[in-house]
């Protein structure tokens, strides 16, 4: 048997090392991404036969049901509306958070403290934080309203009229910090010489923000907005943390609808949910590309 | 340095693999030390209202009884390892194929789904083998149970475990001390008065079942009486109801309990069998006081199953809940708060009559397992209030069966309870052809001997959903509440409905066809009547909305009725 040379041994060792390091993630990717998604796509064309105990070909019937339900089930309309509101508000918050990030970036009064406070929700788990928020809005605020203003008030999460607003507020309060951290980190990468040159040219802080900082972080902002479009139909708005599977239809988002449906579904329901997922993906993909194209066209450029 | 980083990387990968593989193991609660000389049987249990004290007792008894029996070569005896978790049936379905628990006592189990996917073993053999009490498990099942259990392919894949009913629980001591029972009207054979007893010794009305000397004596037999009762409670500064605001599911317990009892076993069960004849509301005429209804009887089959949403009992159940929810004096102020859990509601109910800072609460909407679940607050009240808090008399309330007046003696309706739990014991198919299979089957057989069924009830306060009796001594050892429930379910005239059926459409579409209370009203969907009433919708709005929503999706089941 031919003896391996030192170079060959090194090559084999390197290959073995590479496989041991990359093998598991690749395997995981193949099973849990390619396999699961492929199975999900195929499932959309099947139905479960309880007697035979297997999925059988069902043609396009699941898609027919999905399109019919989009037209007839009012809560799906409400879910689309809430998902779009969620995205719309996220754009507003993104704009506001860039202002705020600029404030922190410029190290103005209490900027560091604000950064710390904003990061707090991320130290505590989302579920615990939503519980704290729920108790605060349902117990503490009514308590103060009663004792300070002698006004009987229902909890903001319990009251169907304020529920959506309260959950939206929570979502953006907790999401705001992520954006601020992201934008302020992106801003800190701006070369000091660029800023100094601007100051020497006599730009005001407002002009510095609009004509120097925003163009320099525009790609980060774009990424955030495009990813937001791609996740319009999967964003849950923390509804599961607040309500479990019992959220009212009035606050549904599409992400919550799908998650809840999958959690409660029987084997017969998975094909319908797969078809719904495919339809929504078919909508989200062109929307995301369109958003990316539009933002690339309309946005400011660093040069 | 380069070598070191490689070693560290490999170690990291191994740790990751280890962590991933360890996730495939059993639940963390199964921590008992393994006895290598015995064969282990892993028994998973849903840690709910019935607790696990009974299983611990069963484990000790079984291990003792089978200490000298070998289930595999080189080992003697069995070790039962209990894995308590909060995972109910639907969650278990997701992981049972890769789980190493052998036996599951659980609830919320869609048995046909487990069986169809070959996740569980058929249990026909142990159902027909004689138990140590000389009977068979099959002999302890009713004919309806056997029909439903074997509907998929003729085999039995699960044996009914516990039997629980959602509904109204009431404080009997409060009812007695405040004279909240209706009086027996001797002149009218008990059928007219609508008056309350004046002293504790007064004869009580017949109650909904129309028979004197039964559990429901003096309780409201009509909606009119129920409303009078709530008014009287408010006049006496008693809060009629408390329930959890965390989920609308509990208010649906009230709806289901009322609906089942109003329609009776046969007509209520049509919601799952889609076969029979039933009374529906065919026409409603608006009046200044609400609506007057015309009713009709129609035949039900798969093609018009949506008409069951027009059953009279469904409307009156909605009317009752609407009446309760639209007057804040009728319910505890926290009952609409999302932070007020079912455990909080139980605690408020238990404390209210003893705590002078609280108004007494007369009724709790919860399941028949609630007292076992509330053992902590009950123990605390005994510590705080002494003898006043001991041996509290709570009861499970049979609900009204007519709109106005009072049920006359002999003119009542046998109670129908709705067991909505879907609770079964199943054996994991992974045990097939292993020594565990024999052990698991032996253990299940052992759990269904009369002696151990009785032990289950005396320990948990809950009945098993099979036929067996308790001795007089055992009945008296139950808490007053458990005794009240036992006496109700053990009455020969009582019917116990469940969401099961041999109907092919129901078997295939079980999740979608579960008893629905969701509605669509003027293009707005409501998950439950609870939320619709909170949005100022009327009972009739919701009644119509449930019909509209059900009808809109009924064509999905067309394959079952298009010949």
HADDOCK unambig.tbl for C-alpha pairs under 7 A between the chains (distance, minus, plus):
assign (segid A and resid 21 and name CA) (segid B and resid 10 and name CA) 6.82 0.50 0.50
assign (segid A and resid 21 and name CA) (segid B and resid 13 and name CA) 6.51 0.50 0.50
assign (segid A and resid 50 and name CA) (segid B and resid 116 and name CA) 5.75 0.50 0.50
assign (segid A and resid 50 and name CA) (segid B and resid 508 and name CA) 5.86 0.50 0.50
assign (segid A and resid 51 and name CA) (segid B and resid 116 and name CA) 6.58 0.50 0.50
assign (segid A and resid 51 and name CA) (segid B and resid 152 and name CA) 6.63 0.50 0.50
assign (segid A and resid 53 and name CA) (segid B and resid 116 and name CA) 4.60 0.50 0.50
assign (segid A and resid 53 and name CA) (segid B and resid 117 and name CA) 5.36 0.50 0.50
assign (segid A and resid 74 and name CA) (segid B and resid 523 and name CA) 5.68 0.50 0.50
assign (segid A and resid 74 and name CA) (segid B and resid 524 and name CA) 5.96 0.50 0.50
assign (segid A and resid 74 and name CA) (segid B and resid 525 and name CA) 6.10 0.50 0.50
assign (segid A and resid 75 and name CA) (segid B and resid 524 and name CA) 6.94 0.50 0.50
assign (segid A and resid 75 and name CA) (segid B and resid 525 and name CA) 5.63 0.50 0.50
assign (segid A and resid 135 and name CA) (segid B and resid 339 and name CA) 6.50 0.50 0.50
assign (segid A and resid 155 and name CA) (segid B and resid 337 and name CA) 6.88 0.50 0.50
assign (segid A and resid 158 and name CA) (segid B and resid 336 and name CA) 6.80 0.50 0.50
assign (segid A and resid 158 and name CA) (segid B and resid 337 and name CA) 5.35 0.50 0.50
assign (segid A and resid 158 and name CA) (segid B and resid 338 and name CA) 5.31 0.50 0.50
assign (segid A and resid 246 and name CA) (segid B and resid 247 and name CA) 6.05 0.50 0.50
assign (segid A and resid 248 and name CA) (segid B and resid 526 and name CA) 6.80 0.50 0.50
assign (segid A and resid 248 and name CA) (segid B and resid 527 and name CA) 5.86 0.50 0.50
assign (segid A and resid 249 and name CA) (segid B and resid 525 and name CA) 6.15 0.50 0.50
assign (segid A and resid 249 and name CA) (segid B and resid 526 and name CA) 6.08 0.50 0.50
assign (segid A and resid 249 and name CA) (segid B and resid 527 and name CA) 6.22 0.50 0.50
assign (segid A and resid 265 and name CA) (segid B and resid 511 and name CA) 6.91 0.50 0.50
assign (segid A and resid 266 and name CA) (segid B and resid 511 and name CA) 5.99 0.50 0.50
assign (segid A and resid 268 and name CA) (segid B and resid 509 and name CA) 6.92 0.50 0.50
